[in-house]
């Protein structure tokens, strides 16, 4: 433990070649700014990230490091007229926020952003946010997601990747034959007037989702009201992008 803390604090003595004005900006912006302006800082940031990631589950080590940083700040307040002082405070703040980031875990009611790929047990992919280039944003346990997804992301940290295997009960439920209904074809005329093809194998949109047309006759239409993924075990590869509270 002592060696790890000393290693991180020794890095504070690493000479930088620029003055960094901290300001009220995001952690990612600060990191990008520093990397852009100094190859030395890029190596330094990588060293910090690697060490903190390695010890992210060693809470006592990180807590002790936070205490050391706090005492150092109290002992030597920042001097804005001194280049070295500004640089050291920039580094200390980055370490503090990096520790805070790895210690934060997803909790109920957190608003989070994730990337994911959804597959069936046979490997068939049915969805992926990566292909849309847009992550999925939702509030945990707010009724927006299937239950297994909500419970699966709990305790995840930013940057963590996880595989969720959901049973039908945790996903879209078991397939129910009672949800296959036969209705009069005349009841679906409204869809034909909106240029929807009411024919076998097609889907019609409703407020409850798209409904599959199983069979059609001259007078009736058989509809499957089950979700298209009902009765299936789903496998999600999830990557946590951000947490907001």
N, C-alpha and C positions, 0 to 999 in steps of 0.2 A: 504493500500500500504506500509506504513512505517513498519507495523508489519511483512509483508511478507519479505521485504528486510532484516530486522533485523534477522529474523529467519534463512535466508540463510547465512548471514554473521556470525552469532553465531556458525553455524556448522563448520566454519573454525577453531574454537578453539578446535574441537574434536581431542583428542590425537591419533596419529597414531604410529604404532610400527615398522616402517621401513623407509628407505630412498628410495625415488623414483626418479630415474634419468629420466627426461622427454624425451629428445632426439627427433629425427625427425621421429615419428611413428604415425600411424592412431589413431583416437579417440577410435575405438573399441578395438584395441590392448592394448591401455593404460588402458582402463576400465577392460579388461580381466586380464591384468597383476596385477592390483591393487586388484581385487577380489580374484585372486589366492593367493596373498601373505598376505591378511588380512581380516578376517571376519568382523572386525570393519569397514574397508573401504567398504565392500559389503553393509552393512547397510547404510553407509553414501551416497554411490552412489545411492542407491534406494531412499533415502530421497530427494536428489537433483533432480533425474529424475522425481519423483512424483510431487514435487513442481513446477518445470519448466513446466511440462506437464499441470498441473492444470492452470497455468497462461500464457500459450503460446499465447493466444489471447489478453492478457493485455499488449500491446506493451509498454506503458509508464512505467509499473512496471519493465519489463525486461531491458528497456533502462536505467532506473535509477540504476538498479543493475549493469549493465555494466559500467556505469560512476563511481560508487563507487569502483568497482574492479580496474578500470584504475587509479584512484586517489591513491588507496592503494598501487599499484605497483610503482607508481611514488614516493610516500612518503618513501617506504621501498623497495629499489631494492633487488633483490635476492642475497643471500650470499651463494655461493656454498660450503663454508666450514662449514655452519651451517645446521645441520639436520632439525631443525624446519623450517628454511627459505625455504629449498628445498621442504619440504612437503606442506607448505602453497601455494607455487607457483604452485605445481602440482594440487592442489585442485582448485585454482583460474583459471588455464588454462582449467581444465575440465569443470567448470561452464561456462566459456566464450564460449567454443566450443559447449557445450550442448545448450546454448541459441541460438547460431548461427544456429545450426541444426534445431531447432524447428521453427525458423523464416524463414528459406528457403522454398519457395514454388515453385512448378513446373511451369516453363514458357516455351514458345515456343522455340524450338531448344535445350532444355535441353536433355541430354542423360540420360535416367532413366532405372531403373530396377524394375520390378513389378512381383508379384505372382498374379495369377488370377484363377478363376473358371468360366466357361461359361455354362449357362443353358438356356433352352427354358422356355416359360411362364408356361408350365405344370410341370416344375421341372426337366425335362430330361437334364442330363449333357452331353455336347458334347465336352468339352475340359477342361483341368486343368493342369497348370504348376506345381502345388504341387505334382501331381502324377508322374511327370517326374523328380522331385527334382531339377529342373533348372528354375530359373526365366526368364522372357521375358525381353530382352534388346532392346530398340529402341530410336530413336530421335523424340521428340514430333513435330508433324506437318511437318514431312519430307517425307510424302507419304508412310510410311511403314505400317501404321495401318488404320483401318476403321475410318471414321471421328468422329463418336460418342465416340470412345475410346480415340482419341487424345484430344477432347474437355473435356471429362470427367475427365481426370487426371490433368488438369490444376488447379493450386492453392493447390494441395495436398501436404502434408508434409511427411517426412520420418516417417514410422511407422503407418501412417494413413490408415484406411480401409474404403472403400467406395463401394456402390452398384450403378452400372450404368445400367439403363434401356434404351436400344437403339431401336428406331423404325427401320423398314426395310430401310428407307431412310438414317438413320444414320449408318446403318450396311452394308448389302450386296445388298441393293436395293429391289424393288418389283419384284415379279415373273413375267416374260414376256413370254407369249406364243410364241412370235416371235422368241424366242431363242431356240425353239425346231425345229431341222432341220432333214430332211431325206437325207441321202447321199448314194451313191453306195457302196455296200459292198467291192468292189474291192479297194476303196480308203483307206480302213483300213487294207489292207493286210500286210502293213509294221508292224503293231502292232502284227499280228499273227506270223510273222517271229521272233519277239522278245519275244515270249512266253506269250503274253497277250491274255487272253480268251475273244474274241469279242462276248459276249453273253448278253442277257437281264439281267439287274440288276447289271452288272459289271461296273467298271470305267476304262477309258483309260487315261493315263497321257499326258498332253500337257504343253506348256510353259505358258498357261493361267490357269492352274489348272486341277484337275481331272474332266473328263466329263462322265456323266452317260449315259449308253446305255439303252434307254427306251424300244426298241423293235427291233427284228431282223427278217428278212425273208431270203429267199434264195438269194435275189439280193440286198436288201437294209438294212440300219441300221438307226434307229431313235435315234438321240442324243439330250440330254437336256443340253444346254450350260449355263443355269442358275447356279449360285453358289448353293451348297447344302443347304445353309442357307438363300437363297433369299426369301423375303416375310415373314420372321419370325422376331418377336420381341425377342431380345436377352438380357439376364440379366447377367452382369459380377460382380462378387465379387472380388474387386481389393485391393491389399495391396502394398503400395509403399515401396520398399526396399532401394533405393538409388537414389541420384541426382548427376550428374556430369556436370560441365560447363567448 
